[in-house]
């Protein structure tokens, strides 16, 4: 809230859109917020309706798709395929990018999204989330091409995520700070609840899957030991296994999330376009940093829709230390 006034997400988007943006950009962000409301209805009733369990198909990553995965993916596509605001979309759930149907007008923007991150946790009622990023099309004269998605994260116009937990919360940035909105179920609207979110100067947590310790490089192991024995910060380990929830907690309380390269997975697990780049953009707007362990994630130009990158993201001091130790031990 600002000065005890109720600020809806629609009002906030309109007031804080970039000077170069037109009404299409504002409406696109609001369409994403509306998609989140629709998905939230299903996630909040997941145990009461036929949306739990596997859908019987796999996505491009070879992972079993959950029923709610498929539903969320379809909602976001259908909310945005006909508006004339997008020239194309790309989802983690599809091998190729999604074209705007020929009968609809094309727009100036491209949308990348992970419709339901952490979906393996659905059946056990753990928080899950949606992640999204928006770029401007490379060539407005074209209807939508692969080149529109092969852009580094520093060219993002907006990024955000939706956390479906004890309450539904949408966090987004358009390059002018990070702002969080909580869904008021009584009126069905996202209201500003966390203005100008920043990583606290004193972090509290680090988040990683210790089960993979033996697969990590020497530098990564040294970094984890440094996190565990840091007398200055005295960090506690917290790992949910749901990226949006882990990132959100660390944004509010301070900390670092890492999914590094592994012996048999040199590029790590997280997807650049749908996870690492949007969250790194949010992190930098909140005073943090996202790194591959060698440099900024936002400087990585993708060469594939489903490219993966090692990821260290959170408080800048903690992430910079990862770069230092990896450079020292992994030559």
Secondary structure, 3 states (H helix, E strand, C coil): CECCECCEHHHHHHHHCCCCCCHHHHHHHHHHHHHHHHHHHHHHCCCCCCCCCEEEEECCCCCEEEHHHHHHHHHHHHHHCCCCCEEEEEECCCCCCEECCCCCCCCCEEEEEEEEECHHHHHHCCCEEEEEEEEECCCCCCCCCHHHCCCCHHHCCEEEEEEECCCEEEEEECCCCEEEEEEECCCCEEEEEECCCCCCCCCCEEECCHHHHHHCCHHHHHHHHHHHCCCCCCCEECCCCCHHHHHHHHHHHCEEEEECCECCECCCCCEHHHHHHHHHHHHHHCCEEEECCCCEHHHCCCCCCCCECCEEEEEHHHHHHHHHHHHHHCC
